[in-house]
């Protein structure tokens, strides 16, 4: 599947100077929705093209920043689709008919289980985990998670993931004079898989830091309330 998608997107690189940012937004929206679509085939080449000055502005650093911002915006748009569908259609419909829209019942059950166990933070952590990345927005919608918190945690997780992929593409542009679209994606995925332990460690540290700060703030608020 990755090879087929990569082949199709490779043919669109000729339009990158004009339509590059539009394509990034559209494909990252698709990737973040319920349609199975690997983000690696979008953001790694985006970083590569940005470094080569092959996107709209022709200014490498600016193109990289814009690629990341637009990639995150697309990720949020796709997540909003899942969130809205979950609220509108409900659990019975998704479990009964989801399989016709790439939503397997087992995957939905697993996403709900994770969300119930870890709550809001699941929407952040799971944005960087394979298989569950897109689906975690659905139980958030079913639970009617506060929309602002949903946006914050989803955007934060997507931002880290999109930045990692774009920087990989940027790195490849520095070390290779010429690299095929497919080689770029395969090498990027191999690097990510080899370093997933570090990614999980960073996520764990960020989660612990958030919980500590949140507890301190809440405890401080309660203390102030008692003194008043």
Secondary structure as UniProt FT lines:
FT   HELIX           2..10
FT   TURN            11..12
FT   HELIX           13..15
FT   HELIX           16..32
FT   TURN            33..34
FT   HELIX           40..51
FT   TURN            52..53
FT   HELIX           60..97
FT   HELIX           98..101
FT   HELIX           105..118
FT   TURN            119..120
FT   HELIX           121..125
FT   HELIX           126..128
FT   TURN            130..135
FT   HELIX           136..142
FT   TURN            143..144
FT   HELIX           147..175
FT   HELIX           181..194
FT   HELIX           196..227
//
